[in-house]
Amino acid sequence: MDDLQLNVPLLRRRVPNLTAAAKAVGLRPATVSNLCTGKIPVGRAEVRTLAVLAALAGCTLDELIIRGAGAGVLETGIKVLDLFAPLVRGGTIGIVSRPGMGQLVMLSELLRRFGKQRGYATVFWRPSDDSKGISDVIEEAEVTGATADEVYEAVSTFRESRDVILGADRSVVLSGELMKLRERLQEAGARPVTIILVDARGDSVDEEAPYGPLDTLWKFNADMAARRMFPAVDPIFSTSTVMEGAQLEAVHLTIQQRARKMLRRYRELRSLVAAWGAEKLPEVELATYRRGERLETFLSQPFYVAEPVTNRSGEWTSLPDTLDSVRRILDGEADELELQSLAYIGRLMPDPGVSSR
């Protein structure tokens, strides 16, 4: 109940003189004003008041009341993201990657997953440069805009009834246009706009804070991309603000910390194995190496937008399935599986002796 808000933009757009209209139908203007600003929680409002406001706006109660408008996590169904660097609802996400490592494929995939599969509104702010892969992003977006005004109009219209995912290039950050758009979109009771930023030119990898403050950072790894481990999101250096404090369930945090620790050690051991061979490792370290190798392989995943190229069906892996599968790999339940049986699959099958493909 504490997470309910009025859809204030919709209400004010459909009832321009809200104070006078409310008074005319017997509502106290002060009560309506306090509901709009959040001084009176929606959960404490009289049902009659909400019903009258919905009637004035010509909408349903479901359209008038926004459920879960606060910050939280948007599950993507992409294992490496949901486990290590969850997407913050209503936040700003930055992808740090050189060209050719899959960042625009990632943006296209997210627009597909949230837009065409989950009903979110998806908007793409087209950059002036037509970089390779931009056309694929445009194809997945519900609406595209070339100017800040076009994007503002699209977002303002959509967020009356749906959360919005906005994809944009880093150029709008450098020009200051994104900051101005954020200021225009700041309105009490409005549905969240989640912004995903890419860098089509690939300059972001050379800068300490290429996008300014971020809620989620997805850093791509060149070595993983070279080994065709896609998505090439680095599970060690990617991060999210929801990993801080008590915003995640303890089970998620524990498994994430165990997995990150193992992958760090695995990377150290990879260098040793490349130089001396795996037979030189002590038994305990060899087990860590093998499990880290399996975990990294398992974090690969087929994308829906890549189906025509890979001939693999896209996979949506729920967070509970991801946590369970990763825990089992960490605990050694996949030690006897062939490494390639873990590549580009969804969840680990219940029987650890059977591949999930």
N, C-alpha and C positions, 0 to 999 in steps of 0.2 A: 504493500500500500504506500510506503514511503517513496516508491520509485515511480509514482504516477504524476503526470503533469498535464496541464491543458495544452492543446495544440494552438498556442496563441497566434502564430502567423496566420493560420487558417481562419481563426475566429475574427481577427481584425480585418482580414482581407474581405471576408464575406459580410461582416457587419461593421462598416467604416465608423459610424458614430455609435460605438458600443455602449457608452455610458447612457445616452438618451434612450437607446433601444431597450436596454436592460430595465431602466426605470419605467418605461412605458408598459412593460409586461409584469411589473410588480416585484422586480428584483432590486435589492439595494446596490447602488453603484459602487459603494465602498467594498462590499463583499465580492463583487465581480472583479474589481481592481486588485484586491488582495489575492484572489485566486490566480489571476494572470501573472502577478509578480512572484507568486510562490509563498507569500506571507501566510496564506491559509492553505494547508496541504489539501490536495484533491481528495484524498482519502477521508477527510473530515467534512467535506462539503455535503449538503443535502442532495439527495438524488433528484428532487424536484428542480433544484437550481441547475444542475448539470443537464437535465432533460430540456429545460427551457432554453439554455444556451445552445444546445444542439439543434433545437428547433429554429432558433433565430439564425443559426449558420446554415441551416438546411443540410445537416449532415447527421450521421449516426453517432452514438456515444463512442463507438470504437474509433471513429475518425477524430472525435473531439479530444479524447483522452489518449495521451502517449504513454505507453507502458514501457518501462525500462529505459527511460531517456537518459539516464546517467551514464557515466563512464563504465566500461566493462570490457570483456573480451569478446571478439568476434572469432568464432571457430571457422577455420578455412578448410579443414579436411586435408591439409597438407602437413604431413607428420613433422618435418623439421621445424616448421613455423610454429605450430601449435604447442610443441614440446618446449622449444628453446627460446623463442621470441614471439609470444602471442601478439596478435594484432589488436590494438586498443581501439575500441569503438569510440568514434568521435575524435580520435587522435590524429597525429601526423606521423606517417611512416616514411622512412627514407631508405632507398635501395642504393647501396654503394657497390659499384661494379664497373669493370672495364667493358667496352663494347664486345659483343660476341659471347658473353658468358651467360646470357639468358634472362637479363633483367626485364626486357620488354615482353618476353614470353611469359614471365611471371606475372606482369601486370595484366596481360591479355587473359591469362588463366584465372586470375582473381576476379576480373570483370565477368568472365563466363560463370564462375562459381557463384558469385553473389548476385549477378544480374539475371542471367538466363535460368539458373537453377534454384535460386532462393528468393527471387522477387524483389531484390533491392534495386533502387534507381542507380544507374551507372552513367557517369558523365566523364568525358575525356577532354581536357583542355589541350587542344592541338598546338604543338610547337610550330614555329615558323619554318624550321628545318625539317625536311622530310627524310629523317634517318631510316635506315633499314629496320624493319620491324614495326614502324609506326602505323603502317596500313593495317597490320593485323590487330593492333590495339583499337584502331578506329572501328574495325569490323565488329569487335566484341562490345563496344560501348553502346548504350541505348541512345545517347545524344552526345554530339561533340560540339565544341565551341572554339572559335579562333581568338575571341577577345574576352576580356574580363566581364564586359556587360552581357555577352551571350551566355557565358558560364553562370553568372549570377542569376539571370532569368531562369535558366534551366534548373539550377539547384533550388531556387526559391519556389518554383512550381512543384517540383517533385517532393520536397520535404514536408509538404502539407500532409501527405499520406504515407510516405516511405522514408526509411533511412537512405542516405546518399553515399555512394562511394565515388570519390572524385580522383581521377588520375591526372597527373600533370608532370611536365618536365621541369628540371631544375632552373631553367631560364626564367620562369615566373617568380622564383625565389630571388634570384639575383636582380631582377628588374624592380622588385618591390611590389609587383602586382598581386602576389599571393597574400601579402600582409593586408593590403587594402581590401581584397576580397573577404578575408576573414573578418575584418572590422565591419563590413557591410552585412555579413551574415550573422553577426552576433545579435541574437534576439531571444529574450526569455521564453522558455517553453517550446523552442523550436527543436525539431528532430535533429539528431547528430549528423554531421558531415565528416566522414572519414576520408582523409587525404593521403594518397599514396604517391610519393614523388620518385621519379626516376631521373637518370642523368644520361641522356642519349649520347652525349659526346664522351662520356667516361672520364671527365676531369675530377669527379668527386673523390676518387681513391687517393688523390695526392693532397687532399686538404683535411684538416683536423675536424672541422665542423662544417661540412659542405652545404647543409640545409638549415643550419641553426638548430634550435632546440627540437628534439624529436621525442615522441612517445615510444616508438619502436624503430630499431635499426636492423636492417637485413644486409649483412655484408657478404658478398659473394667471394668464393675462394678460387683462385686461378688454377691451383693444382687439382682441385676436384673437377673443374671444368675440363682441364686437359685430359683427365682420366675418364671423362664422360659420365661423371657422377652427378646427375641432375635430379632435382634442382641443386645447383652448386652453392647453396646457402651455407655459410660457415657456422656450424653449431656452437663453436667456441666463442667467436667474436660478435655474433649477432645477439641482440638483447632487447628487452622491453621493460618499461616502467612497472608493468604488473608483476614482474619477478621480484620487486622490492616489497618489503613489509609483509602484510598478511593478506594480500589480495588473491593469492592462489591457495588452493587446497593443499594441505600438508603432503598428501600422497604425490601430487604433481611436482611439488617443489623438491621432494626427496629424490624422486626418480630423475628429474632434470639434473640435479646436482651430481648424482651418481654417474649419469650418462656423460655429462660434460667432463668430469674428472677422468673417466676411462678414456674418452676420446683425446684428451690432452696427452695422457701417457702413451696412448697408441701412436700418436704422431711422433713422439720422441723415439719410440721403438722402431717406427718405420725407417728412420734414418739409419739406425743400427743394423736392421735387417738388410737394408739395401747395401750396406758396406760389408757386412760379415756373414750374412745369412741367418735364417731363423734358428738353425741348430745351435748357434752360439748363445742363445738366450737361456737363462735359468728357467726351470719349469713354470714357476709362478708368473714370470714375466711373459713367457710364451702364451700362457692362458689369457693374460690380459691383452696381448697383441691379437690373438685370434678372435676374442670377443669384441675388441674394438673394431677390427676389420669387418666383422659381421654386422655390428651396429651401424657403422658408416654405410655399408652396402644396403642395409635395410632402410636407411633414411632416403634412399633414392625413391622416386615415385613417378609413375606415368601421368601425364597431364592430358586433360580432355582436348585442349587446343592442339596438341601434338599428335593426336591419333592418326591423321592422314599421313604423317611422316614416319612415325614409329611402328604403326600397325599394332599398337597396344591400346587396350581400352583404358580410359582415364580411371583413376581410383580416388574415391573419397574415403578417407580413414578417420573415423570418429576419434575424439580425444581419448575416451575410455579404452578403445581398441589400441590406440597408439601407446598409451601408458602401460597397458597389460603386455603388449608385445615387447616393448623396450625392457620392461622389468624382467621378462623371461630370458631375453638375450643376456642381460647383465648377470642373471643368476645361473647362466650356463645351460639353459634348456635348449639352446640352438647350437650347442657345440658340435653335435654330430651332423648337422645339416651341411650340405654342399653350399659353398659361398654364393654361387650364382643363383641358387634357389631363393635367396633373400633379395635379389636385385629386382627393382621395379615391380614390387608387389604392393598390396594394401596391408592388411593386418597379418600377423603370424597365425597360421591355422591352429585350432585348439590342440591337435595332436602334433607335438614338436617333431615328430618323425615324418611329417608330410608337408611339402611345400604348399604355400597359399596361392599358387597359380594353377 
